[in-house]
Amino acid sequence: MAQQKIHFISGLPRSGSTLLAALLRQNPRFHAAMSSALAPLISANLDIMSSGHEVSLLLAAEQRPEILRSVAEAFCRTTSDREVFFDTSRSWSAKMPLIADLFPGAKVIACVRDVPWVLDSLERLFRRDPYENTRLFGNDGERATVYSRMESLARHNRLVGYPWTALKEAFYSEQAANLLLVDYEILAKAPEKTLRLVYQFINEPWYGEHDFDNVEYDAPKFDEALGIAGLHRVRPHVSFEPRKSILPPDLFHKFENMDFWKDTSGSAANVITAKNTAVNAASLVGRLAGKAGSSETY
């Protein structure tokens, strides 16, 4: 079997990463799914090989990348025999230098969405089942009100705050040219055009059998363990459904203007985003240029 190509999916929660994986996996050459065990495995092995552990004294420096690369390759190979492997984790955005060194040809695709709408989506899931205290919150104080819930999730080491800060680090990093940010609204409004740009970014031939009316993905057992049903459920038909936020206005406004990816000055990252929500999502301007700060606008 030829060596698998590996790419990574990251970004903010409730921003389309599961939808993107569900679309990519329609290609029989591609493996893609929800978050896997690979990122924790890499982190755990890196930890025991680092200073402060006895193992670090027993390894030569050049052994570390070989071991980590072997762990990743073994994980991908034993998970799927498909040619191209997309691994998903919010933490990949914080590991851009490691990815570039271990897998020089790898790309990172990060799904993004305005932070107030990320929080709104999570709050909707929480309210859907008033008989479940989800594990997203550590104690009764955190889950007490919508204010304490949103403040908790937005902290820099929590479900929303951590991937946001990790992605901002990646966006301005030396490896940013290997990063593509995909806006959820554009993915939902124009899935084929968006997916074609993703294919172009990873230098893969277009697969013409994608079906945007019959998308399948769900992970009920995983979501049940978290106590938040539907977290990874994808609707069969790809579409964007405008709605009114259920967050109090002052709380919604507090988290506005955190969409740093809409200003590509100072970054070599590639961005597929909406210029504004009034623009017709079907009109594509420009091509993925692969240059500093390249941006595709609908």
Order of alpha helices (4+ residues) and beta strands (2+ residues): beta-alpha-beta-alpha-alpha-alpha-beta-alpha-beta-alpha-alpha-alpha-alpha-beta-alpha-alpha-alpha-alpha-beta-beta
